Amino acid sequence: MCCARARAATWVFALSSLLILLWGGPAAAQSIVIDVAGSADVPLAAPKPQLPAGNGQAEANEAWDAMWLDLQMSGYFKMQDPGSYVERGKGVDEGSFEFSAWEMIRTSVLVKSRLYGPGAADCDSGGQRVCVDLFIYHVPSQQQLAVKRFRGTSGASRHLGHAMANHVLEIVTGTRGWFGTRLAAVSTQSGNKEIYVLDTDGKGVQAVTRNGAINLSPAWSPDGSEIAWTSYKKANPDLYVKDLASGRTRTLSNVKGVNTSPTFSPNGQHLALSRSVDGDADIFILDVRTGAQVRRVTTGGGIDVSPSFSPDGSTMVFASERSGGSQIYTTLIGGEAKRLTFTGDFNIDPVISPDGTKIAYVGRSEGGFDIYVSNIDGRGVVRLTQDMADNEDPTWSPDSRYVVFSSTRSGPSELWISTADGRHQTQITHDGGWTQPSWIPLR
């Protein structure tokens, strides 16, 4: 019982830590929003936090490191080398430093901060909390864009860094940040294919499964409280759903044969999957609570896999071999399927973007597998990867601006993140064996 409670508490912390991203005092912001194109062209400087109370160095380093990596990953900023900073030992408040020192190195956005460690009277004399005051300046106009205080427990400094990065991105670009959100993915770090969750910067890894079997295709529920996946723990590839807070796992589909590639409907009441009933695998929709069949979406005509719902739940895309090689199809649920891809002989794993305007999918090319993005009607195809070994398993960010996928370009399969146009790509994991990511939805 105690172990179960400990696991539940761990999951509750992992999920509730996302709330830290939304906390903060009132922001004093100018009306300026710098017009940036998302192509790493805005020079940004971020000195490490000052420590006026004399403590909190470890927390400051961790928060700063998380913020730095997030902003670098975003693709909007050219992160200036701290070794190039001319200014040393000046303050963070407006008027306590000279903009000329930053103009000299052509800084556009200056992010300054100060951190009060546990027990600091100016934050929390009880010793349980850390405070970070964040200041954002536009150097060319010498204006303060925003100042905001963030609070968190001393053990959550990295989450404070994510919150800081989110605030910088929103103030400077007008775009809501997603830093600190979670991915579910498959990893072989235990020697078996198990399901894990991790932060979008590759940190905070936690196991979802520990059954020693092959586990595949994790999918988040819309509210982030559950994960569905396929497991061979009973020899047959059955579909399971786990409540992350309680740790309870239930079997949702275990027909003999395939039960795989799950995806939740936008309202969370249904789940689509591919399963074999009359031979070839077809797409079915089940009731999430009972596992009862709600609708059979496809019938015959080759293997149908990898369903993905549109944001309103009325339409679905999937991969099918009905035309020979695998291609991407769309269907108004209950209607006829329409083929979307006509280039290449093998296209798989389609995923509709959360805003319903794009589809990311995998296509086989001369050099292996690559990630493509098209409009929802299959037109306007953009190739995100090329001559970079195998790139598979795309999943969209909640704001539809980024795609996370697995890639073998650096050796063993790792998770990478790319802007939706492919211009800026960053490696997330570095220990090998990561595949099939799924990005938690945000409401």
C-alpha atoms as one frame of an Amber mdcrd trajectory, in Angstrom:
protein
   0.000   0.000   0.000   2.808   2.435   0.918   4.602   1.775  -2.367   1.429
   2.367  -4.345   0.903   5.644  -2.504   4.496   6.663  -3.217   4.087   5.935
  -6.915   0.820   7.878  -6.989   2.473  10.820  -5.246   5.312  10.761  -7.774
   2.875  10.895 -10.661   0.814  13.634  -9.050   3.994  15.701  -8.661   5.006
  15.053 -12.260   1.648  16.195 -13.555   1.043  19.039 -11.135   4.505  20.444
 -11.818   3.058  21.720 -15.070   1.045  24.186 -12.995   4.280  25.935 -12.044
   4.468  27.105 -15.646   1.288  29.095 -15.175   2.150  30.664 -11.814   3.555
  34.121 -11.439   2.825  37.555 -10.134   1.445  40.322 -12.340   3.715  41.143
 -15.273   4.589  44.723 -16.070   4.937  44.600 -19.866   5.276  47.163 -22.609
   3.181  46.881 -25.743   6.255  45.969 -27.827   6.336  42.498 -29.322   9.396
  41.924 -31.465   8.501  40.561 -34.876  10.549  37.379 -35.323  10.312  34.690
 -37.943  11.262  31.644 -35.894  14.604  31.206 -37.636  17.145  31.676 -34.811
  17.853  35.272 -35.838  17.169  37.291 -32.659  20.365  37.768 -30.580  19.522
  37.042 -26.938  21.785  37.400 -23.898  20.965  35.849 -20.539  23.522  36.296
 -17.742  23.291  33.811 -14.901  21.012  34.842 -12.003  22.369  37.135  -9.304
  22.143  35.880  -5.704  21.457  38.881  -3.414  20.835  36.621  -0.387  24.121
  34.785  -0.965  22.578  31.334  -1.294  20.829  29.226  -3.926  23.711  28.693
  -6.349  22.616  25.153  -7.272  19.022  26.278  -7.826  20.201  29.240  -9.900
  22.369  27.055 -12.133  19.567  24.564 -12.697  16.917  27.194 -13.480  19.240
  29.113 -15.809  20.325  25.957 -17.634  16.695  24.926 -18.277  15.750  28.395
 -19.505  18.800  28.610 -21.776  18.199  25.221 -23.406  14.500  25.974 -23.907
  15.121  29.305 -25.615  17.814  27.755 -27.785  15.446  24.916 -28.717  12.678
  27.330 -29.695  14.378  28.339 -32.933  13.579  32.019 -32.427  16.821  33.136
 -30.805  20.545  33.249 -31.436  21.837  32.568 -27.929  24.894  34.750 -27.364
  27.933  33.114 -25.749  28.251  34.282 -22.107  31.972  34.511 -22.717  31.286
  37.417 -25.068  29.455  39.504 -22.453  31.209  42.812 -21.797  29.217  43.695
 -18.701  30.253  42.184 -15.378  28.722  42.683 -11.929  25.983  45.160 -12.794
  22.421  45.042 -11.486  19.259  43.607 -12.982  16.801  46.448 -12.316  16.209
  49.170 -14.860  18.792  51.936 -14.357  21.301  49.677 -12.577  23.257  48.868
 -15.740  24.193  50.456 -19.048  22.551  49.325 -22.279  25.720  50.345 -24.144
  27.528  47.236 -22.914  24.905  45.095 -24.618  24.663  47.266 -27.715  28.400
  46.669 -28.132  27.833  42.942 -28.715  24.627  43.588 -30.712  22.221  42.052
 -28.223  18.568  42.492 -29.120  16.846  40.819 -26.142  18.458  40.942 -22.693
  17.142  38.591 -19.993  18.344  39.331 -16.468  17.354  37.589 -13.247  17.997
  37.323  -9.538  17.285  34.322  -7.367  16.515  34.121  -3.663  17.402  30.699
  -2.298  15.565  28.721   0.392  15.170  30.676   3.604  15.770  34.114   2.089
  13.682  36.753   3.893  12.790  38.470   0.611  11.169  35.247  -0.623  10.271
  32.656   1.991  11.800  32.646   5.456  10.385  29.163   6.007  13.078  27.735
   3.793  10.841  25.797   1.444  10.608  28.090  -1.572  12.825  29.705  -4.170
  11.991  32.998  -5.899  13.262  34.242  -9.238  12.739  37.815 -10.405  12.910
  37.946 -14.202  13.587  41.130 -16.191  13.266  41.297 -19.990  14.741  44.225
 -21.918  14.733  45.292 -25.569  18.259  46.642 -26.012  17.844  48.628 -29.287
  14.995  50.700 -27.789  16.424  50.548 -24.228  13.018  49.544 -22.912  11.977
  47.146 -20.170   9.476  44.745 -21.707   8.481  42.852 -18.556   9.331  42.046
 -14.962   7.847  39.079 -13.143   8.468  36.995 -10.023   8.307  33.192 -10.116
   8.080  30.960  -7.058   8.680  27.247  -6.674   9.991  24.652  -4.256  13.754
  24.286  -4.008  13.506  20.903  -5.721  11.671  22.328  -8.725  14.269  24.770
 -10.012  14.241  23.278 -13.469  10.497  23.875 -13.710  11.114  27.488 -12.719
  13.531  27.705 -15.645  10.850  26.374 -18.004   8.399  28.951 -16.682  10.944
  31.712 -17.244  11.547  30.570 -20.815   7.811  30.465 -21.503   7.469  34.040
 -20.268  10.383  35.261 -22.384   8.943  33.628 -25.499   5.482  35.079 -24.955
   6.695  38.592 -24.159   9.127  38.752 -27.073   7.151  36.934 -29.777   3.547
  36.984 -28.576   3.579  33.175 -28.734   2.604  30.999 -25.773   5.430  28.674
 -24.757   5.274  24.903 -24.268   8.527  24.441 -22.337   8.320  22.012 -19.443
   5.507  19.969 -20.960   5.881  16.191 -21.195   6.481  13.544 -23.787   5.640
   9.857 -23.556   7.997   7.630 -25.525   9.472   4.156 -25.866  12.996   3.560
 -24.567  15.282   0.526 -24.331  17.324   1.884 -21.418  16.195  -0.998 -19.177
  17.072  -3.601 -21.809  13.426  -3.931 -22.896  11.081  -1.629 -24.766   9.282
   0.173 -21.945   7.128   3.325 -21.865   8.510   6.443 -20.160   7.535  10.071
 -19.755  10.087  12.882 -19.914  10.291  16.641 -20.222  10.668  18.187 -23.665
  14.335  18.901 -22.878  15.018  15.210 -22.191  15.111  15.580 -18.393  12.797
  14.231 -15.698  12.527  10.685 -17.080   9.983   8.459 -15.281   8.898   4.911
 -16.076   5.278   4.151 -16.987   5.810   0.418 -17.516   8.198  -2.068 -15.930
   6.860  -5.372 -17.216   9.958  -6.610 -19.090   7.980  -7.125 -22.297   7.757
  -5.196 -25.575   5.699  -2.021 -25.098   4.845   0.264 -28.012   2.860   3.264
 -29.292   2.104   5.400 -26.216  -0.760   7.915 -26.561  -1.935  10.591 -24.099
  -5.533  11.197 -23.122  -6.655  14.795 -23.883  -6.383  15.833 -20.219  -2.988
  14.178 -19.743  -4.221  11.914 -16.954  -3.898   8.603 -18.824  -1.626   6.880
 -21.319  -2.693   4.101 -23.687  -0.178   1.734 -25.287   0.309  -1.715 -26.772
   2.108  -4.407 -24.778   3.178  -7.998 -25.450   3.283  -8.816 -21.720   0.718
 -11.592 -22.292   2.287 -12.635 -25.638  -0.494 -11.080 -27.755  -0.155  -7.355
 -28.648  -2.972  -6.080 -26.400  -3.991  -2.504 -25.660  -3.787  -1.098 -22.136
  -4.649   2.226 -20.464  -2.970   3.490 -17.292  -4.262   6.165 -14.927  -1.063
   8.000 -14.008  -2.214   9.365 -10.654  -3.526   6.092  -9.216  -1.229   3.732
 -11.124  -4.193   1.538 -12.080  -3.942  -0.192 -15.457  -6.827  -1.740 -17.381
  -7.010  -3.817 -20.542  -9.005  -2.046 -23.249  -8.621  -4.342 -26.264  -7.233
  -7.875 -26.399  -8.698  -9.497 -29.491  -6.439 -12.184 -30.889  -3.989 -10.561
 -33.244  -3.106  -6.874 -33.482  -4.358  -4.200 -31.028  -2.114  -1.242 -31.723
  -1.541   2.453 -32.670  -4.057   3.959 -30.213  -5.210   7.575 -30.294  -7.769
   9.269 -28.049 -10.666  11.268 -29.450 -10.541  15.004 -28.643 -13.308  14.686
 -26.023 -11.535  11.766 -24.337 -14.581   9.496 -24.479 -13.384   7.291 -27.324
 -10.181   5.718 -28.549  -9.315   4.682 -32.099  -6.912   1.842 -32.784  -5.921
  -0.691 -35.390  -6.876  -4.275 -34.684  -7.257  -7.471 -36.654 -10.685  -9.095
 -36.547 -11.309 -10.530 -40.024  -7.739 -10.897 -41.241  -6.111  -7.576 -42.160
  -5.951  -4.895 -39.506  -8.700  -2.242 -39.650  -9.495   0.932 -37.738 -12.004
   0.711 -34.879 -13.337   3.196 -32.333 -13.891   1.978 -28.761 -15.466   3.400
 -25.631 -12.538   4.423 -23.411 -14.189   3.287 -20.171 -15.672  -0.041 -21.212
 -13.705  -1.077 -24.310 -16.978  -1.662 -26.149 -16.864  -1.162 -29.905 -18.486
   2.117 -30.955 -17.735   2.036 -34.676 -15.753   0.176 -37.281 -14.150   2.848
 -39.469 -12.522   0.717 -42.210 -13.279  -2.690 -43.716 -10.885  -4.809 -45.759
  -8.775  -3.560 -48.620  -5.370  -4.040 -46.972  -3.831  -3.174 -43.636  -5.131
   0.075 -42.053  -3.128   1.532 -39.154  -2.138   4.732 -37.299  -5.418   6.655
 -36.956  -5.366  10.325 -35.942  -8.425  12.459 -35.130  -9.054  16.004 -36.314
  -9.505  18.536 -33.449 -13.303  18.362 -33.698 -13.325  14.555 -33.844 -15.298
  14.397 -37.092 -12.451  13.386 -39.400  -9.600  10.924 -39.253  -6.408  10.269
 -41.171  -4.722   6.875 -41.277  -2.217   4.814 -43.269  -3.497   2.084 -45.563
  -2.120  -0.480 -48.010  -5.378  -0.631 -49.990  -3.683   0.929 -53.019  -0.626
  -1.321 -52.870   2.145   0.386 -50.930   1.191   2.261 -47.790  -0.336   5.724
 -48.347  -2.117   8.329 -46.216  -5.922   8.509 -46.357  -8.558  10.703 -44.772
 -12.171   9.966 -43.997 -15.127  11.766 -42.530 -15.869   9.163 -39.875 -18.552
   6.915 -41.303 -17.826   8.043 -44.884 -15.595   6.982 -47.771 -11.813   7.179
 -47.496  -9.920   9.616 -49.734  -6.247   9.220 -50.601  -4.024  12.195 -49.663
  -0.461  11.179 -50.632   0.654  10.372 -54.163   4.422  10.899 -53.961   6.530
   7.960 -52.824   5.592   4.305 -52.494   5.485   4.091 -48.688   3.958   6.763
 -46.427   2.974   5.968 -42.828   2.280   7.350 -39.322   0.119  10.404 -40.123
  -0.665  12.832 -37.284  -3.010  15.819 -37.573  -1.734  19.014 -35.942  -3.724
  20.276 -32.923  -4.936  23.284 -34.909  -6.247  20.982 -37.648  -4.345  22.621
 -40.510  -1.411  20.223 -41.076  -0.476  16.559 -41.225   2.965  15.219 -40.283
   3.885  11.784 -41.604   6.788   9.479 -42.482   7.805   8.763 -46.056  10.380
   6.324 -47.379  13.092   7.959 -49.477  16.333   6.906 -51.122  18.313   7.467
 -47.938  15.849   5.905 -45.492  12.782   7.352 -43.790  12.037  11.071 -43.536
   9.503  13.389 -41.900   7.110  15.337 -44.106   4.469  17.958 -43.325   1.552
  18.765 -45.624  -1.594  20.822 -45.497  -4.648  18.973 -44.207  -5.679  18.231
 -47.819  -2.318  16.612 -48.599  -1.014  19.562 -50.637   1.890  21.911 -49.899
   4.274  19.156 -48.795   7.382  20.267 -46.875  10.224  17.817 -46.241  11.627
  18.347 -42.734  14.525  15.861 -42.986  16.795  14.712 -45.796  20.046  12.713
 -45.869  19.875  12.377 -42.064  19.554   8.567 -41.715  16.115   7.346 -40.539
  13.570   9.802 -39.118  10.249   8.424 -37.860   7.386   8.702 -35.344   6.271
  12.359 -35.622   4.188  14.031 -32.906   2.999  17.654 -32.819   3.543  20.284
 -30.150   0.334  21.605 -28.555   0.708  24.883 -30.502   1.275  23.106 -33.855
   4.596  24.928 -34.364   6.963  22.024 -33.682   7.340  18.328 -34.436   9.172
  15.833 -32.230  10.350  12.614 -33.886  12.935   9.842 -33.553  16.121   9.916
 -35.618  19.239   7.773 -36.060  21.325  10.613 -37.535  23.633  10.669 -34.500
  23.828   6.867 -34.110  21.296   5.030 -31.905  17.749   6.353 -32.164  17.202
   9.613 -30.256  14.360  12.126 -29.964  14.699  15.370 -31.927  12.566  18.494
 -32.148  12.072  20.561 -35.285  10.209  23.704 -36.171   7.288  22.810 -38.435
   9.166  24.185 -41.437  12.270  22.091 -40.686  14.631  25.062 -40.407  15.717
  24.537 -36.797  16.296  21.048 -35.321  17.638  20.114 -31.881  18.479  16.786
 -30.278  16.488  16.139 -27.082  17.764  12.793 -25.727  21.356  11.576 -25.704
  21.439   8.063 -24.269  20.060   6.071 -27.234  17.111   3.773 -27.819  14.304
   6.395 -27.897  11.379   6.001 -30.321   7.638   6.666 -30.756   7.230   9.980
 -28.880   3.797  11.381 -28.037   3.416  15.002 -26.869   0.985  15.663 -24.023
  -1.936  17.894 -25.090  -2.430  21.289 -23.469  -5.812  22.870 -22.766
